[in-house]
Amino acid sequence: MALVDVAGLAIEFPLYHHNARSLKQRILASSPLRLKKDEDNRIVVAALRDLTFRIGNGERVALVGPNGAGKTTLLRTIAGVYEPVAGTLRVEGEIGSLIDPAAGMDPLLTGRENVVLRALYRGLTEADGRALADEVAGFAGLGEFFEVPIRGYSAGMSVRLSFAMATAMTPSILLMDEWFLAGDSDFMKKAETRLSKLVTDAEILIIATHDMSIVRKWCTRAIRLEGGRILADGTVDEVLGAETVT
Ligand SMILES: Nc1ncnc2c1ncn2[C@@H]1O[C@H](COP(=O)(O)OP(=O)(O)OP(=O)(O)O)[C@@H](O)[C@H]1O
């Protein structure tokens, strides 16, 4: 049983410290809504403000909204990357995260070693980790690059490796930023088949995207964010209406 339960959640990022006074005044004057002073007199961006929602088993949720709305910040917060400054976050279930490629990977280890290490962290035996690495190697299609340190990977190679790794581990909650669906077309054809299976098996999918065709194809529910707040939360039709692109 997977669950993501969020109540009154807020995330802030500090931007400036005590000096830079006049700059601060100018910024605050020009952007009174999203930027504010915290109790240490720092200017902070209120990236997420007072979010409350509950996502349960079987839900496939799209986070939509314009640039800077807070979609990626919300994914990262659910993944445990950021600590909320207010509110609560309860996550039940194993998270698979396709948000930042190469996050949590060691740049000095090879692709294969990174997969085995991740498997060990997740409690698999070394033998199972090796078997998983073979499976990931077959899918990622990196050839001999699977055996070199990942700091030598191109951006597309990192996406392939993280996609293959995250989807091979069949998480119960899959968090995904849309650009993981923007690889080269051969890989994406394979990826789509794999993702379909995963989305059917994963208990919860949360995807941040600007592409309404992805929302309509994959999702059962949409949450529209703007300025760090929830503007709408409902079925895809309710939230998107006739919209095709944000
Ligand atoms: N590490 C950070 N430091 C400071 N501000 C940040 C940081 N990450 C995000 N922000 C700010 O938080 C707000 C939300 O950003 P976020 O990246 O979550 O938006 P988004 O909806 O994913 O946008 P996009 O569609 O452009 O990817 C923005 O105002 C952004 O400038």
The ligand as a Gaussian input file, in Angstrom:
#p B3LYP/6-31G(d) Opt

LIG

0 1
 N       18.065000      25.302000      -5.421000
 C       17.333000      26.412000      -5.507000
 N       17.745000      27.589000      -4.985000
 C       16.988000      28.705000      -5.051000
 N       15.775000      28.748000      -5.653000
 C       15.317000      27.620000      -6.200000
 C       16.063000      26.392000      -6.183000
 N       15.331000      25.429000      -6.820000
 C       14.193000      26.047000      -7.220000
 N       14.174000      27.347000      -6.848000
 C       13.080000      28.306000      -7.062000
 O       11.887000      27.664000      -6.633000
 C       10.806000      27.933000      -7.520000
 C       10.241000      26.616000      -8.058000
 O       11.166000      26.036000      -8.959000
 P       10.946000      24.615000      -9.644000
 O       12.210000      24.252000     -10.322000
 O       10.376000      23.681000      -8.663000
 O        9.828000      24.962000     -10.726000
 P        9.225000      24.049000     -11.887000
 O        7.738000      24.169000     -11.795000
 O        9.810000      22.680000     -11.829000
 O        9.727000      24.829000     -13.181000
 P       10.121000      24.312000     -14.655000
 O        8.831000      24.026000     -15.354000
 O       10.816000      25.512000     -15.210000
 O       11.016000      23.115000     -14.503000
 C       11.361000      28.864000      -8.589000
 O       11.051000      30.174000      -8.201000
 C       12.858000      28.630000      -8.526000
 O       13.526000      29.799000      -8.892000

